[in-house]
Each structure stands twice: as structure tokens, then as C-alpha cells.
Amino acid sequence: MKASDLREKQIDELQKELVAVRKEQFNLRMQQGSGQMVRPHLFGEANKNIARIKTVITEKKRASENS
């Protein structure tokens, strides 16, 4: 997931994407807790995607306030 791709989306689409990534993160955390974690790199990737989405949402909100 690239930030440039995220910037093309609307805020409501980004919030839906954020919920989906958080659900994925939760599922990964549950797998890790039960010892089933096969690909631990996905946990870090989910964290980075959450941060990217939140950053773009903040940028869009600030841009709309300044306009």
C-alpha cells in the first residue's frame, strides 16, 4: 500500500480501509497469541499501513480546514 495511492481516496474510503487493516492486525495478533503465526512480518506491515492511512487522513483534514 503506497501513500500516493491512499491520497487519491476520499476520507470515508480511508476510514473504511483503516478499519479493515485494524481487523487484519487483530487477527494477526490472535494468531501470534495462539502460536499459529506463520508470517510475522505481516504484523509490522499492518502497523505501517495503519500509520500511512492515519497520516493521509490527517493531511486531508488539515487541507480542508485551510481551504
Biopython code that builds the backbone (N, CA, C, O; Angstrom):
import numpy as np
from Bio.PDB.StructureBuilder import StructureBuilder

atoms = [
    (1, "MET", "N", (0.841, -1.166, 0.000)),
    (1, "MET", "CA", (0.000, 0.000, 0.000)),
    (1, "MET", "C", (0.890, 1.235, 0.000)),
    (1, "MET", "O", (1.720, 1.411, 0.891)),
    (2, "LYS", "N", (0.714, 2.080, -0.997)),
    (2, "LYS", "CA", (1.519, 3.284, -1.112)),
    (2, "LYS", "C", (0.722, 4.498, -0.667)),
    (2, "LYS", "O", (-0.498, 4.552, -0.828)),
    (3, "ALA", "N", (1.422, 5.462, -0.108)),
    (3, "ALA", "CA", (0.768, 6.684, 0.340)),
    (3, "ALA", "C", (0.185, 7.443, -0.847)),
    (3, "ALA", "O", (-0.861, 8.078, -0.711)),
    (4, "SER", "N", (0.831, 7.393, -1.993)),
    (4, "SER", "CA", (0.308, 8.089, -3.172)),
    (4, "SER", "C", (-1.029, 7.503, -3.608)),
    (4, "SER", "O", (-1.905, 8.238, -4.065)),
    (5, "ASP", "N", (-1.199, 6.191, -3.473)),
    (5, "ASP", "CA", (-2.478, 5.565, -3.790)),
    (5, "ASP", "C", (-3.543, 5.973, -2.783)),
    (5, "ASP", "O", (-4.706, 6.159, -3.141)),
    (6, "LEU", "N", (-3.147, 6.110, -1.540)),
    (6, "LEU", "CA", (-4.090, 6.493, -0.490)),
    (6, "LEU", "C", (-4.554, 7.933, -0.649)),
    (6, "LEU", "O", (-5.698, 8.255, -0.326)),
    (7, "ARG", "N", (-3.683, 8.796, -1.141)),
    (7, "ARG", "CA", (-4.031, 10.204, -1.290)),
    (7, "ARG", "C", (-5.112, 10.416, -2.346)),
    (7, "ARG", "O", (-5.770, 11.457, -2.347)),
    (8, "GLU", "N", (-5.306, 9.467, -3.228)),
    (8, "GLU", "CA", (-6.328, 9.572, -4.260)),
    (8, "GLU", "C", (-7.719, 9.253, -3.726)),
    (8, "GLU", "O", (-8.717, 9.565, -4.376)),
    (9, "LYS", "N", (-7.796, 8.636, -2.552)),
    (9, "LYS", "CA", (-9.083, 8.233, -1.984)),
    (9, "LYS", "C", (-9.675, 9.339, -1.125)),
    (9, "LYS", "O", (-8.970, 10.239, -0.668)),
    (10, "GLN", "N", (-10.985, 9.253, -0.916)),
    (10, "GLN", "CA", (-11.695, 10.188, -0.047)),
    (10, "GLN", "C", (-11.519, 9.762, 1.406)),
    (10, "GLN", "O", (-11.097, 8.639, 1.684)),
    (11, "ILE", "N", (-11.845, 10.664, 2.332)),
    (11, "ILE", "CA", (-11.652, 10.387, 3.756)),
    (11, "ILE", "C", (-12.491, 9.196, 4.214)),
    (11, "ILE", "O", (-12.012, 8.372, 4.992)),
    (12, "ASP", "N", (-13.735, 9.092, 3.744)),
    (12, "ASP", "CA", (-14.577, 7.973, 4.178)),
    (12, "ASP", "C", (-14.042, 6.635, 3.672)),
    (12, "ASP", "O", (-14.151, 5.622, 4.364)),
    (13, "GLU", "N", (-13.467, 6.627, 2.474)),
    (13, "GLU", "CA", (-12.843, 5.404, 1.959)),
    (13, "GLU", "C", (-11.615, 5.036, 2.785)),
    (13, "GLU", "O", (-11.362, 3.861, 3.049)),
    (14, "LEU", "N", (-10.859, 6.050, 3.188)),
    (14, "LEU", "CA", (-9.669, 5.818, 4.004)),
    (14, "LEU", "C", (-10.045, 5.261, 5.375)),
    (14, "LEU", "O", (-9.353, 4.395, 5.910)),
    (15, "GLN", "N", (-11.137, 5.758, 5.938)),
    (15, "GLN", "CA", (-11.560, 5.260, 7.239)),
    (15, "GLN", "C", (-12.023, 3.802, 7.143)),
    (15, "GLN", "O", (-11.791, 3.022, 8.067)),
    (16, "LYS", "N", (-12.670, 3.428, 6.044)),
    (16, "LYS", "CA", (-13.053, 2.036, 5.835)),
    (16, "LYS", "C", (-11.814, 1.158, 5.685)),
    (16, "LYS", "O", (-11.763, 0.041, 6.198)),
    (17, "GLU", "N", (-10.819, 1.679, 4.975)),
    (17, "GLU", "CA", (-9.558, 0.953, 4.804)),
    (17, "GLU", "C", (-8.854, 0.784, 6.150)),
    (17, "GLU", "O", (-8.268, -0.263, 6.426)),
    (18, "LEU", "N", (-8.916, 1.819, 6.980)),
    (18, "LEU", "CA", (-8.297, 1.763, 8.307)),
    (18, "LEU", "C", (-8.945, 0.685, 9.165)),
    (18, "LEU", "O", (-8.250, -0.057, 9.860)),
    (19, "VAL", "N", (-10.260, 0.594, 9.122)),
    (19, "VAL", "CA", (-10.966, -0.441, 9.885)),
    (19, "VAL", "C", (-10.556, -1.827, 9.396)),
    (19, "VAL", "O", (-10.347, -2.734, 10.202)),
    (20, "ALA", "N", (-10.441, -1.992, 8.085)),
    (20, "ALA", "CA", (-10.061, -3.288, 7.526)),
    (20, "ALA", "C", (-8.647, -3.690, 7.956)),
    (20, "ALA", "O", (-8.401, -4.849, 8.291)),
    (21, "VAL", "N", (-7.734, -2.741, 7.944)),
    (21, "VAL", "CA", (-6.351, -3.041, 8.332)),
    (21, "VAL", "C", (-6.267, -3.324, 9.830)),
    (21, "VAL", "O", (-5.483, -4.171, 10.258)),
    (22, "ARG", "N", (-7.068, -2.623, 10.626)),
    (22, "ARG", "CA", (-7.074, -2.898, 12.067)),
    (22, "ARG", "C", (-7.638, -4.281, 12.363)),
    (22, "ARG", "O", (-7.166, -4.957, 13.278)),
    (23, "LYS", "N", (-8.642, -4.710, 11.601)),
    (23, "LYS", "CA", (-9.166, -6.069, 11.767)),
    (23, "LYS", "C", (-8.098, -7.098, 11.407)),
    (23, "LYS", "O", (-7.941, -8.116, 12.082)),
    (24, "GLU", "N", (-7.372, -6.812, 10.331)),
    (24, "GLU", "CA", (-6.280, -7.702, 9.931)),
    (24, "GLU", "C", (-5.219, -7.770, 11.026)),
    (24, "GLU", "O", (-4.706, -8.845, 11.336)),
    (25, "GLN", "N", (-4.893, -6.614, 11.609)),
    (25, "GLN", "CA", (-3.907, -6.563, 12.686)),
    (25, "GLN", "C", (-4.392, -7.381, 13.884)),
    (25, "GLN", "O", (-3.615, -8.116, 14.495)),
    (26, "PHE", "N", (-5.667, -7.252, 14.214)),
    (26, "PHE", "CA", (-6.230, -8.009, 15.327)),
    (26, "PHE", "C", (-6.126, -9.508, 15.066)),
    (26, "PHE", "O", (-5.728, -10.270, 15.947)),
    (27, "ASN", "N", (-6.484, -9.928, 13.858)),
    (27, "ASN", "CA", (-6.393, -11.348, 13.514)),
    (27, "ASN", "C", (-4.961, -11.856, 13.593)),
    (27, "ASN", "O", (-4.719, -12.975, 14.047)),
    (28, "LEU", "N", (-4.019, -11.042, 13.157)),
    (28, "LEU", "CA", (-2.607, -11.437, 13.243)),
    (28, "LEU", "C", (-2.176, -11.561, 14.705)),
    (28, "LEU", "O", (-1.427, -12.468, 15.067)),
    (29, "ARG", "N", (-2.659, -10.641, 15.535)),
    (29, "ARG", "CA", (-2.316, -10.687, 16.954)),
    (29, "ARG", "C", (-2.877, -11.946, 17.616)),
    (29, "ARG", "O", (-2.226, -12.556, 18.464)),
    (30, "MET", "N", (-4.089, -12.325, 17.218)),
    (30, "MET", "CA", (-4.694, -13.545, 17.770)),
    (30, "MET", "C", (-3.927, -14.787, 17.301)),
    (30, "MET", "O", (-3.732, -15.725, 18.074)),
    (31, "GLN", "N", (-3.498, -14.790, 16.053)),
    (31, "GLN", "CA", (-2.695, -15.916, 15.550)),
    (31, "GLN", "C", (-1.375, -16.004, 16.306)),
    (31, "GLN", "O", (-0.919, -17.091, 16.660)),
    (32, "GLN", "N", (-0.774, -14.854, 16.545)),
    (32, "GLN", "CA", (0.501, -14.835, 17.255)),
    (32, "GLN", "C", (0.322, -15.348, 18.679)),
    (32, "GLN", "O", (1.165, -16.086, 19.189)),
    (33, "GLY", "N", (-0.765, -14.963, 19.312)),
    (33, "GLY", "CA", (-1.023, -15.383, 20.683)),
    (33, "GLY", "C", (-1.278, -16.872, 20.811)),
    (33, "GLY", "O", (-0.942, -17.481, 21.827)),
    (34, "SER", "N", (-1.873, -17.459, 19.779)),
    (34, "SER", "CA", (-2.164, -18.886, 19.830)),
    (34, "SER", "C", (-1.034, -19.733, 19.254)),
    (34, "SER", "O", (-1.141, -20.959, 19.204)),
    (35, "GLY", "N", (0.047, -19.091, 18.821)),
    (35, "GLY", "CA", (1.195, -19.823, 18.312)),
    (35, "GLY", "C", (1.067, -20.248, 16.865)),
    (35, "GLY", "O", (1.855, -21.075, 16.405)),
    (36, "GLN", "N", (0.107, -19.714, 16.129)),
    (36, "GLN", "CA", (-0.097, -20.101, 14.740)),
    (36, "GLN", "C", (0.601, -19.175, 13.753)),
    (36, "GLN", "O", (0.546, -19.414, 12.546)),
    (37, "MET", "N", (1.239, -18.147, 14.227)),
    (37, "MET", "CA", (1.809, -17.123, 13.350)),
    (37, "MET", "C", (2.817, -17.735, 12.392)),
    (37, "MET", "O", (3.864, -18.236, 12.803)),
    (38, "VAL", "N", (2.487, -17.685, 11.122)),
    (38, "VAL", "CA", (3.359, -18.254, 10.105)),
    (38, "VAL", "C", (4.252, -17.179, 9.499)),
    (38, "VAL", "O", (5.427, -17.425, 9.225)),
    (39, "ARG", "N", (3.693, -15.978, 9.288)),
    (39, "ARG", "CA", (4.445, -14.893, 8.658)),
    (39, "ARG", "C", (4.452, -13.664, 9.573)),
    (39, "ARG", "O", (3.592, -12.794, 9.434)),
    (40, "PRO", "N", (5.394, -13.580, 10.491)),
    (40, "PRO", "CA", (5.399, -12.486, 11.460)),
    (40, "PRO", "C", (5.684, -11.114, 10.849)),
    (40, "PRO", "O", (5.405, -10.102, 11.492)),
    (41, "HIS", "N", (6.223, -11.044, 9.645)),
    (41, "HIS", "CA", (6.497, -9.758, 9.014)),
    (41, "HIS", "C", (5.209, -9.001, 8.687)),
    (41, "HIS", "O", (5.236, -7.783, 8.514)),
    (42, "LEU", "N", (4.093, -9.705, 8.602)),
    (42, "LEU", "CA", (2.826, -9.061, 8.283)),
    (42, "LEU", "C", (2.338, -8.155, 9.410)),
    (42, "LEU", "O", (1.595, -7.204, 9.166)),
    (43, "PHE", "N", (2.753, -8.446, 10.642)),
    (43, "PHE", "CA", (2.348, -7.619, 11.773)),
    (43, "PHE", "C", (2.947, -6.220, 11.650)),
    (43, "PHE", "O", (2.249, -5.224, 11.840)),
    (44, "GLY", "N", (4.224, -6.147, 11.338)),
    (44, "GLY", "CA", (4.882, -4.858, 11.138)),
    (44, "GLY", "C", (4.325, -4.122, 9.934)),
    (44, "GLY", "O", (4.194, -2.899, 9.949)),
    (45, "GLU", "N", (3.999, -4.872, 8.891)),
    (45, "GLU", "CA", (3.430, -4.279, 7.689)),
    (45, "GLU", "C", (2.058, -3.659, 7.987)),
    (45, "GLU", "O", (1.737, -2.583, 7.482)),
    (46, "ALA", "N", (1.261, -4.334, 8.798)),
    (46, "ALA", "CA", (-0.049, -3.805, 9.175)),
    (46, "ALA", "C", (0.104, -2.520, 9.980)),
    (46, "ALA", "O", (-0.646, -1.565, 9.776)),
    (47, "ASN", "N", (1.070, -2.493, 10.889)),
    (47, "ASN", "CA", (1.321, -1.276, 11.683)),
    (47, "ASN", "C", (1.699, -0.106, 10.786)),
    (47, "ASN", "O", (1.228, 1.013, 10.989)),
    (48, "LYS", "N", (2.541, -0.359, 9.804)),
    (48, "LYS", "CA", (2.968, 0.700, 8.887)),
    (48, "LYS", "C", (1.802, 1.185, 8.032)),
    (48, "LYS", "O", (1.682, 2.380, 7.763)),
    (49, "ASN", "N", (0.943, 0.258, 7.604)),
    (49, "ASN", "CA", (-0.211, 0.654, 6.804)),
    (49, "ASN", "C", (-1.174, 1.513, 7.618)),
    (49, "ASN", "O", (-1.740, 2.475, 7.100)),
    (50, "ILE", "N", (-1.359, 1.168, 8.881)),
    (50, "ILE", "CA", (-2.218, 1.971, 9.756)),
    (50, "ILE", "C", (-1.648, 3.384, 9.881)),
    (50, "ILE", "O", (-2.388, 4.364, 9.803)),
    (51, "ALA", "N", (-0.351, 3.484, 10.072)),
    (51, "ALA", "CA", (0.289, 4.794, 10.204)),
    (51, "ALA", "C", (0.152, 5.594, 8.913)),
    (51, "ALA", "O", (-0.101, 6.798, 8.964)),
    (52, "ARG", "N", (0.313, 4.954, 7.765)),
    (52, "ARG", "CA", (0.167, 5.643, 6.481)),
    (52, "ARG", "C", (-1.249, 6.190, 6.310)),
    (52, "ARG", "O", (-1.437, 7.338, 5.909)),
    (53, "ILE", "N", (-2.231, 5.362, 6.615)),
    (53, "ILE", "CA", (-3.619, 5.775, 6.442)),
    (53, "ILE", "C", (-3.947, 6.936, 7.370)),
    (53, "ILE", "O", (-4.583, 7.903, 6.952)),
    (54, "LYS", "N", (-3.521, 6.848, 8.616)),
    (54, "LYS", "CA", (-3.787, 7.928, 9.568)),
    (54, "LYS", "C", (-3.117, 9.227, 9.123)),
    (54, "LYS", "O", (-3.695, 10.304, 9.270)),
    (55, "THR", "N", (-1.919, 9.131, 8.588)),
    (55, "THR", "CA", (-1.200, 10.314, 8.116)),
    (55, "THR", "C", (-1.951, 10.981, 6.975)),
    (55, "THR", "O", (-2.099, 12.203, 6.963)),
    (56, "VAL", "N", (-2.421, 10.198, 6.024)),
    (56, "VAL", "CA", (-3.138, 10.758, 4.880)),
    (56, "VAL", "C", (-4.466, 11.369, 5.320)),
    (56, "VAL", "O", (-4.860, 12.419, 4.812)),
    (57, "ILE", "N", (-5.162, 10.723, 6.260)),
    (57, "ILE", "CA", (-6.416, 11.283, 6.773)),
    (57, "ILE", "C", (-6.153, 12.641, 7.424)),
    (57, "ILE", "O", (-6.904, 13.591, 7.204)),
    (58, "THR", "N", (-5.097, 12.733, 8.219)),
    (58, "THR", "CA", (-4.752, 13.992, 8.875)),
    (58, "THR", "C", (-4.402, 15.063, 7.845)),
    (58, "THR", "O", (-4.810, 16.216, 7.989)),
    (59, "GLU", "N", (-3.651, 14.694, 6.810)),
    (59, "GLU", "CA", (-3.296, 15.645, 5.753)),
    (59, "GLU", "C", (-4.549, 16.184, 5.074)),
    (59, "GLU", "O", (-4.663, 17.385, 4.830)),
    (60, "LYS", "N", (-5.483, 15.298, 4.772)),
    (60, "LYS", "CA", (-6.703, 15.710, 4.086)),
    (60, "LYS", "C", (-7.563, 16.599, 4.971)),
    (60, "LYS", "O", (-8.149, 17.568, 4.491)),
    (61, "LYS", "N", (-7.643, 16.280, 6.256)),
    (61, "LYS", "CA", (-8.435, 17.116, 7.178)),
    (61, "LYS", "C", (-7.812, 18.509, 7.309)),
    (61, "LYS", "O", (-8.535, 19.505, 7.310)),
    (62, "ARG", "N", (-6.504, 18.590, 7.417)),
    (62, "ARG", "CA", (-5.846, 19.887, 7.528)),
    (62, "ARG", "C", (-5.995, 20.692, 6.247)),
    (62, "ARG", "O", (-6.152, 21.911, 6.297)),
    (63, "ALA", "N", (-5.949, 20.028, 5.105)),
    (63, "ALA", "CA", (-6.102, 20.724, 3.827)),
    (63, "ALA", "C", (-7.515, 21.297, 3.684)),
    (63, "ALA", "O", (-7.701, 22.390, 3.149)),
    (64, "SER", "N", (-8.500, 20.549, 4.167)),
    (64, "SER", "CA", (-9.875, 21.044, 4.077)),
    (64, "SER", "C", (-10.125, 22.195, 5.057)),
    (64, "SER", "O", (-10.938, 23.077, 4.781)),
    (65, "GLU", "N", (-9.439, 22.189, 6.185)),
    (65, "GLU", "CA", (-9.579, 23.287, 7.146)),
    (65, "GLU", "C", (-8.961, 24.564, 6.614)),
    (65, "GLU", "O", (-9.482, 25.651, 6.862)),
    (66, "ASN", "N", (-7.867, 24.454, 5.892)),
    (66, "ASN", "CA", (-7.166, 25.626, 5.383)),
    (66, "ASN", "C", (-7.826, 26.203, 4.142)),
    (66, "ASN", "O", (-7.569, 27.350, 3.777)),
    (67, "SER", "N", (-8.659, 25.432, 3.505)),
    (67, "SER", "CA", (-9.309, 25.905, 2.272)),
    (67, "SER", "C", (-10.474, 26.814, 2.547)),
    (67, "SER", "O", (-11.119, 27.291, 1.613)),
]
sb = StructureBuilder()
sb.init_structure("model")
sb.init_model(0)
sb.init_chain("A")
sb.init_seg("    ")
for serial, (resi, resn, name, xyz) in enumerate(atoms, 1):
    if name == "N":
        sb.init_residue(resn, " ", resi, " ")
    sb.init_atom(name, np.array(xyz, "f"), 0.0, 1.0, " ", f" {name:<3s}", serial, name[0])
structure = sb.get_structure()
